Amino acid sequence: MSSYGTDNLDYTAKYGSPYLITLNLAPDGYVSESFKKYIVSYSSKPTGTDIELSYLKNTATPYVAFVLRDKSDEQQMEVHKQVDTGLFQLKMEPTVNGNNAPEINEIMVFYTEKLL
């Protein structure tokens, strides 16, 4: 005997500790890059919530935290920090407060090729 049904989705419930980890960012695996600027754009960031950003350099753990500067008038958080590496990975963690969470639109990473 089989049982069938449908799942109900609750669009108002938010996971308590979400995160996003990128794949290794290596535009050219044979050339080192100099990652320099990081911007997280959001459409809302309710009171008591935050956005944290950290990185791995050449897959070496642990993650190293960035200190983001909130440009709330532009709905962005940004940091300028030079990280020279071949493989680069970002981890973005929104901090939730009860059932409130930031609504994140995009993460931008600016880099240049590091000349040998």
Summary of the structure (lengths in Angstrom):
residues: 116
radius of gyration: 17.8
end to end distance: 67.3
largest distance: 67.3
contacts: 279
relative contact order: 0.37
helix: 3%
strand: 54%
